[in-house]
């Protein structure tokens, strides 16, 4: 997966609370499209009018936020069903990090497995970032330093689990992080085969 170190760009202020995964991407899109073609269908019920044309009043369509790598969100973002496709759709939209007060647990975990950084900050701090970014002003999200920097010099630190941070910095999911210890795992297996040979007998079927 794509590593996340330091990313700079504008941030879409989308502070709606309780945005569920069905709003992010409808389930039927996941049954008919490959994961790399979901971008046009991210938030489609908000971004498009009933006739299929883009809604110019939707903040997600604003020209100043085109190609934004960040999404500023409200409480409980990514709640609802446990569809990994919600993260894929955001990625196809160009989102590299979501900044919200809280997340649906499974969505939060799925972000780390796909190279998207979910940052937790209090709503008041997110509102301040939204005000700064309202006209398209950029932010820098620095995972190495664990801080968000605004163009006016403001710096907002954030906390993240050390193992998950290492995975994002290295571009590795949980399996990839485990395989970095492949030599140690194989050495343990070799020792255990000698010490407990009965545990390594083939299972009869």
PELINZI-V361688 format. One record per residue. N is the residue number from 1. OMEGA is omega in whole degrees, 0 to 359 (999 if undefined). Layout:
n->N omega->OMEGA
n->N omega->OMEGA
//
This chain:
n->1 omega->182
n->2 omega->179
n->3 omega->176
n->4 omega->177
n->5 omega->176
n->6 omega->182
n->7 omega->179
n->8 omega->178
n->9 omega->180
n->10 omega->183
n->11 omega->180
n->12 omega->178
n->13 omega->184
n->14 omega->193
n->15 omega->177
n->16 omega->178
n->17 omega->174
n->18 omega->174
n->19 omega->184
n->20 omega->185
n->21 omega->178
n->22 omega->176
n->23 omega->179
n->24 omega->176
n->25 omega->181
n->26 omega->187
n->27 omega->182
n->28 omega->177
n->29 omega->182
n->30 omega->180
n->31 omega->186
n->32 omega->185
n->33 omega->172
n->34 omega->188
n->35 omega->183
n->36 omega->179
n->37 omega->185
n->38 omega->185
n->39 omega->181
n->40 omega->184
n->41 omega->175
n->42 omega->180
n->43 omega->188
n->44 omega->180
n->45 omega->178
n->46 omega->188
n->47 omega->185
n->48 omega->174
n->49 omega->180
n->50 omega->180
n->51 omega->178
n->52 omega->179
n->53 omega->178
n->54 omega->177
n->55 omega->182
n->56 omega->180
n->57 omega->180
n->58 omega->182
n->59 omega->181
n->60 omega->179
n->61 omega->184
n->62 omega->183
n->63 omega->183
n->64 omega->179
n->65 omega->179
n->66 omega->180
n->67 omega->179
n->68 omega->178
n->69 omega->184
n->70 omega->175
n->71 omega->174
n->72 omega->190
n->73 omega->179
n->74 omega->182
n->75 omega->171
n->76 omega->181
n->77 omega->179
n->78 omega->178
n->79 omega->177
n->80 omega->187
n->81 omega->187
n->82 omega->182
n->83 omega->178
n->84 omega->179
n->85 omega->177
n->86 omega->177
n->87 omega->179
n->88 omega->181
n->89 omega->177
n->90 omega->179
n->91 omega->180
n->92 omega->175
n->93 omega->179
n->94 omega->183
n->95 omega->177
n->96 omega->179
n->97 omega->173
n->98 omega->180
n->99 omega->186
n->100 omega->177
n->101 omega->182
n->102 omega->186
n->103 omega->164
n->104 omega->188
n->105 omega->184
n->106 omega->176
n->107 omega->180
n->108 omega->180
n->109 omega->181
n->110 omega->178
n->111 omega->182
n->112 omega->180
n->113 omega->185
n->114 omega->176
n->115 omega->176
n->116 omega->181
n->117 omega->174
n->118 omega->181
n->119 omega->174
n->120 omega->175
n->121 omega->174
n->122 omega->183
n->123 omega->181
n->124 omega->179
n->125 omega->177
n->126 omega->177
n->127 omega->177
n->128 omega->176
n->129 omega->180
n->130 omega->179
n->131 omega->178
n->132 omega->186
n->133 omega->189
n->134 omega->181
n->135 omega->180
n->136 omega->179
n->137 omega->186
n->138 omega->169
n->139 omega->170
n->140 omega->175
n->141 omega->185
n->142 omega->181
n->143 omega->178
n->144 omega->179
n->145 omega->184
n->146 omega->178
n->147 omega->176
n->148 omega->183
n->149 omega->177
n->150 omega->182
n->151 omega->180
n->152 omega->179
n->153 omega->179
n->154 omega->179
n->155 omega->179
n->156 omega->177
n->157 omega->174
n->158 omega->181
n->159 omega->178
n->160 omega->178
n->161 omega->187
n->162 omega->182
n->163 omega->178
n->164 omega->176
n->165 omega->179
n->166 omega->178
n->167 omega->180
n->168 omega->180
n->169 omega->182
n->170 omega->184
n->171 omega->184
n->172 omega->172
n->173 omega->184
n->174 omega->179
n->175 omega->179
n->176 omega->178
n->177 omega->179
n->178 omega->184
n->179 omega->174
n->180 omega->178
n->181 omega->184
n->182 omega->181
n->183 omega->180
n->184 omega->179
n->185 omega->180
n->186 omega->178
n->187 omega->178
n->188 omega->179
n->189 omega->179
n->190 omega->178
n->191 omega->183
n->192 omega->176
n->193 omega->179
n->194 omega->184
n->195 omega->183
n->196 omega->184
n->197 omega->180
n->198 omega->181
n->199 omega->183
n->200 omega->178
n->201 omega->178
n->202 omega->181
n->203 omega->177
n->204 omega->179
n->205 omega->999
//
